[in-house]
Amino acid sequence: MLLRLAKKVLSLQPFPRNNHRVIFLYHHIKATQSNFYLPQCTTSENNFIEQINFIRKYFNILSLEELLAKTEDGKRYASIVFDDGFDSFKNVAFPVLKNYKIPATVFVNQAAIEKQQLWVSNILLNADNKNYLEQLWHKFMSEQINFDKFAKNPLNLMLTQANFNADPSFLYDSNLKFPLKIYLDEQEIIDLDKKGIQFENHSSDHLVLSLCNLDTQRKQIIENKLYLENLLAKTSQHFAIPFGKTEHFNQDTTQILQNNLYNYSNIPQIFDYQQNSIKNLIPRISLTEESIPELIFYLNRATIQSFFENKL
Ligand SMILES: [Zn+2]
């Protein structure tokens, strides 16, 4: 009861707070007339516009570079970023951002750009394709997990138990059917880059890096870096960890990123920008269909947490 009341109060209005810096993360933005909905990573167009308007009202929205360069000056800043390079960025998100002159960064995977598929969306969109699931099971699962068990929850088992050191080409299947074009292609990325959108590194195949050995991790990070740098003729400086939670990367990951001068970001439980104990690690908050009161609650929760950590 008390908790519910506290949540209600914390959802009314953002507390005034100095030096508040937040990175808001989106994935797929669904056009109002579209039926294409990916569970856990879709924001509907109307909600997106409402959230962006809220963020505009309470924050100065900066590019990732500008946000990271800001020293504490008593103002509130935010950056808007997108993971996975969904095609909807071009037609739904970009016009909104352009209208408000809001800078944005999109973290992309070479495989999604070139093959127009990633294993995560393949599983979500082809859950009843036994051939594809068998291919994944055969190449990426240990013998202890039988196929029936795998087929019941393939995404969860891939996320927690796959041997991602296997040949990544088996993650793809040119026979798979998709309802529409899912990812941005090279030409669209080049065009959007010219219009001021920043594209950055999200690894080649969106594997769970903590389930990869050092060599595979290095390949996943560096090959995607070189691919992007070649495509856009500029240096890649930011890396978003695929899936982004603590369990999805390890010391090998942070070592490779630091050796390659990357700023990198994850998705913690509490999503406030703060000087992290791990150098160059910048937290982000992932948004989908949150209402404005829910967004306010997240912000206030972060403020309270910072207060207890003496970081106000
Ligand atoms: Zn991602």
Boltz pocket constraint, residues with backbone or C-beta under 6 A from the ligand:
constraints:
  - pocket:
      binder: B
      contacts: [[A, 83], [A, 84], [A, 202], [A, 206], [A, 241], [A, 242], [A, 243]]
      max_distance: 6.0
